[in-house]
Structures are given as structure tokens and as C-alpha cells.
Amino acid sequence: MSGSQKGGAYARALARELPLEHGDLRAIASRLGLQVREVDADGFDGALIRAREIPLGTIAVRQSIREAGRKNFTLAHEIAHFLLPDHDQTELVCTKSDIGNWGDWSRELEREADEFAAELLLPASAVQPIVESAPPSLQVIEKIAQRFHTSLSAAAWRYCDLAKQSCAIVWATNDRIDWSKRSSHFGFPLQKGAPLQQGTFALQCFAGTPGPRKPQALPARLWISATGFPEAIWEESKALPAYNSVISLLWIKS
């Protein structure tokens, strides 16, 4: 079983035993023997301190995390560390780059915890109808993030995980692709670390020009360099100044 499968399987098992109501993760944490505290911290976003030899512990979440959805995802991530096998260190400290970093496959424990958190907060059975309710757009992804009390990046990842359209999410930092998630129908690679091209709305967002509020057509060559690409691709991008990043939705209309 892969890390993503293990994280998802444990989240589904937990949801069957302790259903998540109204996004109230603190109630689940309490049932699991975990205290949750928000603390002043600069060096981490979330941390788990586990009692030795007894199933109790404390989760610390950085109080100054701006977005409630990001804070909720961080809590779910730390619950994962408490429950998942092989995550049995007495102390686990997770920085901002450890949580919801969908572009880094090298940190297996953090990846498993992210997949657990995404499945727990964004169950496929509940998210799929929203994904299918409208054409691809960042507005739909933001709706998912708000409804399920989670981060925008997690909602975007889950959206493409479930989408039946040919679409992809690109998260760019400092004018370069940091990570991307393609739907199963999006057959073109998006290279991590590749610079954004002139003419993309994403690069315009970095320059301070707001992107369109719905997907608009651009030459597909601005995003895709592989052979056989279509003539046009629809892009919608939004600046995220708090992260020095831009999130983009790409869509190839059939």
C-alpha cells in the first residue's frame, strides 16, 4: 500500500468510527486523547508531543496562521501523525513547508499525513458532487475549501484528484512552478521548477496585474511544451501574497 493509499485508508476508517461534524476536528482530537493548543511560534506550524507508552498527546498549532482552513488542515495533519503506523516518534515538529507541500514527494511521513488530512476533511463522496456541479474554475475550488474548512491548496489538489475534465492546478512561487496536480484526463506534463512564460495570467499576477475571474483562452504553448498539444488552453490565476505564490487552474476543453 502506497503512502497516499495508507493515509486515505486510515482517514476513512477514522471517519467511520468518529464522523466529522461541521469540520469540528477538535472534538475528534479530544475523543482520541489529544489536547489541542494554539501557541505563539515562529519555527513551526504544527507539532505533536506524544506521551510514552500510553495513547495520549498534545497538538500545538501556530496561533498566527492566517487562514482558518489552513489551521484546520494543520490540525488534521498532526492527528495523522498520532494515528498512522511508523509515525511513532515522541515528538514531531512540522514547519510550513512540511504541511500541504504537494510538490515534495521525498518526505514520506509528511506526504502520508497530508493525504490523511485531505481524505478526512475532503471525503470523495461529499466533494465529487461539487466538482461535477460546474465547469472548472477557481471559484468552485474556493467553494470546496470554504465548505469543508480546509486550505485552498488541499481543496485544489482534491479537485483535480476527482475531476473528470482535462484540467490541472499549478502552484507557482517566485515565477516558477512549485507543484502541480493534473486530473487523470490531463495528459501533458507540467515541469516542477519551470519558469512561467510571458503572456500567462500567472506571470501577470506576480507583476501585480490581477488575473481573470474566470478561465480565459490562451495559446496552449505558453504552458505545454510536449508534442501534440492543443491550440488553446483556458487559464484562471489568482495571486496569494501571503505565500508569495500564484495558484492557476488550467483547462483543456474537449
N, C-alpha and C positions, 0 to 999 in steps of 0.2 A: 504494500500500500504506500503510495507516494505521500509526501508531506501534506499536499493540498487535500488529498483524499482523507488522510488521518484527521486533519484539523476539522474538515467538514463533517466527518462521521461522528466525532466526539461532540461537536456543536449540536447536531441533530439529536443525538442521544440525550444531551442535557435538556434540550427544548422539550423533548417528550416527557421527561421527569419533572422539569420545572419550567412550565411555559412562561415566556417573556410577555408581560402585560404592560402595554403603553411604554415600552422602552425602559422599564424600571430594572436596570441591571443591579442596582444596589440591593434590592430585595433578594435577587438570586445570589449575590455575593454573601449576604447575611445567612441565607439557608446553607451555603457551602462552608460556613465557618470563617468567613473573611470579613475583616473590618476594612472600611474604605475611608481614607482621609485625603483631603486636599491640602497640599503643603506648598509653602514658598520654596521654589527650587529653580536653579539655573542649569544644572548639569544633566537633568533627565526629564522625560515627560511622564513616565510611569515606572513603578518599581514594586516588586513583590518580595516581602520578607516572610519566610515560611518557618513555622515552629518545627523543631526537631521531633520526629517520631510520632507526632500527632497531627491530624488533618485540620490545622488552624493556621491562620496567617493574616497579614495586613497588606493591603494595597495602598500605595501612595500615588496620587495623581497630581501633576503640577497644576496649581491653582490658577496660574496666569494663562493657561491655554485659552485662546480667544473663543473658538467655536465650540458650542455645546456638543455638536455632533462629533467633533474630533476628540473631545474629552470622553464622550461615551465610548467611542471606538477604542481609546486607550485603556479604559476600564475593562472592556471585553477582551482585549489583547492580554492583559495581566491575568484575568480569570483563566484564559487558555494556558498560560504558564503554570498555573496552580493545578490544572486538571490533566494536561497531556502527559503521557509517558515520556520519559527521558528528559523532562523539564524539571528535574528534581533538585536543582541547586537550592541551597538555603536562602540565597539572595540573588535576585535577578533585577538588574537595572537597565532600563530601556531608554535610549535617547530618542530625540525627534526623528532621526534617520533610521531607527530600528523599527518604528511603528508605521505601518501603512506605506512602506517603501516598496512599491510593487515592481520596481525595476531591478532590485538586488536579489538574485537567486542564491547567493553564496551563503547566506545566513539561514540555515535550515530551521533552527528553532524559532526565529522571528517570523519566517515565512509560514510555518505551521500555525503560529499564534495569530497571524493576520488572517489566514484562511478560516480559522475557527471563528474569529470575531466577525468576519464578513458573513459567514453562514448563520451565525447566531442572530445577528442584527438584521440581515437581509435574506431571509429564507426564500428559496426559489418559488415556492408555491404562492407566496404573497407578492413577490416583486414581479413575477412574469406577467400578470395581467396589466400592470402599469407600463411595462416595457412595450407591450403589444397594443397599448391604447392609442398611440400617436406615432407619427414619423419620428425618426431620430432627431434629438435636439438636446442642448444643454439644459433647457427648461425642464424636460422630462427627468433628467438626471438630478437636477436640484430638487425636484418634487420628491423623488425617491429618498434623497438624503434627509430632507425635512420630515417626511412622514415616518421614517424609520430611525430617526435620531442618530444619524451616523455622519461620517465625514464625506465630503464631496468626492474625494479620491476613491474611497471604498465604494460609494454608490456608482461612480463611473466605471470602475473595474467590474462590478457586478452586472451593470447594464450590458456591457459588451460580452460578458460571460453568457448571458441569456438571450441576447438579441438574435433575431432571425434575419435581420437586414445585413447588408455588407457595410459594416461600419467599424470604426476604431476610435479609441481615445488616445491622445498624445499629451503627456505632461512634460513641458519644457521648462528648463531652468537656465538662466544666463544664455539665452538664444540658442540652446541646444536641446535635443530630445533627451530627456532624463529616463522616461519609461513610456511604454505604450502597451495597449491591450487591444487586440483585434478580435472581432467576432469570428465565429467559425466560417463565415462566408466571405470574409475579407482576406483575399489570397495574396496580398502583396506585402513584402517585408517593410518594416519601419526601423531603421537602424539606430540603436541607442548611441548617443554621442554625436549624431549627425547634426550639423548646423541647420537652422531654419533658413529657408530660401527667401530672397527678396520677392515680394508680391504676395506672401502668405499673410493672412489676417493675424496669425500668431506673432509673427515678427513685428507687425504694426502695433500690436498690443504692448510689446516690450518698449517700443518707441513712444508710447503714451497715447496712441490713437485707439479708441475703443473699437472692438470688433463688432460685427453684425449681431443682431439679436435673434437671428435665425440662420440656419445654414444657407450659404450662397455659393454659387458655382465659381470654380477657379480651374485653370489648366491643371490636370492631374500630375503633370511632370514636376510641379512645384513640390509635391510630396512623395511621388513614387518614381524611382529610377529603374525599376525592373522592366524587362521587356513585356510587351503585351498589355500595357496599362491602358485604361480608357481615356477618352478625350477630356472628360471633366470629372472633378471631384467636388463635393459640397463640403464646405468648411464653416464651422462656427467656433470662435475662440473668445476666451474671457481672461482678463488679467487677474492675478491673485497676488496683490502687492505684499501681503504679509509673508508670503513664501518666496518672493522674487521669482514667481513662476507664472506660466500661462497654461491653461487647460484648453485643449482643442478637440472638437468632435469632427471626425471625417466620415463621409458617407458617399458611397458609390451607388447611385440609383440604378436599379435594374430596368 
